[in-house]
Amino acid sequence: MEPRPPRCAPAGPASVPLARLVQLVQQGQALPGLERRSIVATRGQPTASQLPRKPKPWEAAASVAPGPPPPP
């Protein structure tokens, strides 16, 4: 019995050669298969965090109370 070659994932419908992608980017055109997001700055005031701040490693080490000294 001959071993079969490994299966590759099927290429999606938006499979475009690299040279074509470079050309589209250089021309400022939309790339196929990508969703264009509309992100706009709000210019509003930032909201205060509701979560407590995690202690830094050196702060966490200092907050641990030392145990009793080892016996001599």
Wavefront OBJ file of the C-alpha trace (Angstrom):
o trace
v 0.000 0.000 0.000
v 1.439 3.398 -1.015
v 1.405 6.249 1.522
v -0.844 9.110 0.548
v 0.502 12.662 0.495
v -0.710 14.839 3.406
v -3.844 16.831 2.760
v -3.542 20.602 2.648
v -6.237 22.937 3.866
v -8.389 24.026 0.934
v -7.780 27.570 -0.222
v -10.668 29.928 0.424
v -12.427 31.878 -2.299
v -10.270 34.933 -1.453
v -7.048 33.184 -2.472
v -4.972 35.823 -4.250
v -1.326 35.581 -5.336
v 1.158 37.627 -3.307
v 2.096 39.746 -6.309
v -1.564 40.766 -6.732
v -1.841 41.627 -3.006
v 1.248 43.833 -3.244
v -0.213 45.550 -6.279
v -3.532 46.191 -4.497
v -1.781 47.602 -1.411
v 0.431 49.886 -3.522
v -2.637 51.203 -5.338
v -4.535 51.729 -2.062
v -7.340 49.361 -3.047
v -9.300 47.059 -0.737
v -7.939 43.572 -0.195
v -10.292 40.687 -0.982
v -11.601 38.783 2.024
v -10.901 41.533 4.566
v -13.599 43.361 6.473
v -13.197 47.138 6.550
v -13.769 48.506 10.061
v -14.925 52.029 10.755
v -13.057 53.087 13.912
v -13.412 56.694 15.019
v -11.895 58.466 18.021
v -14.560 59.615 20.494
v -12.585 62.562 21.898
v -14.435 61.974 25.182
v -13.045 61.697 28.674
v -11.667 58.266 29.569
v -13.578 56.308 32.184
v -11.975 55.226 35.432
v -11.075 51.561 35.718
v -13.481 49.416 37.732
v -10.910 46.678 38.406
v -8.341 46.835 41.184
v -4.753 47.269 40.026
v -2.606 44.130 40.104
v 0.435 44.488 42.343
v 3.835 44.555 40.685
v 6.092 41.547 41.448
v 8.199 43.562 43.913
v 5.038 44.886 45.598
v 3.584 41.377 45.913
v 6.838 40.066 47.428
v 6.904 42.902 49.991
v 3.302 42.288 51.059
v 4.025 38.656 52.020
v 4.699 38.558 55.760
v 7.913 36.726 56.630
v 7.381 33.490 58.505
v 9.061 32.557 61.775
v 12.839 32.362 61.585
v 14.278 28.898 60.946
v 15.561 27.027 64.045
v 19.344 27.352 64.662
l 1 2 3 4 5 6 7 8 9 10 11 12 13 14 15 16 17 18 19 20 21 22 23 24 25 26 27 28 29 30 31 32 33 34 35 36 37 38 39 40 41 42 43 44 45 46 47 48 49 50 51 52 53 54 55 56 57 58 59 60 61 62 63 64 65 66 67 68 69 70 71 72
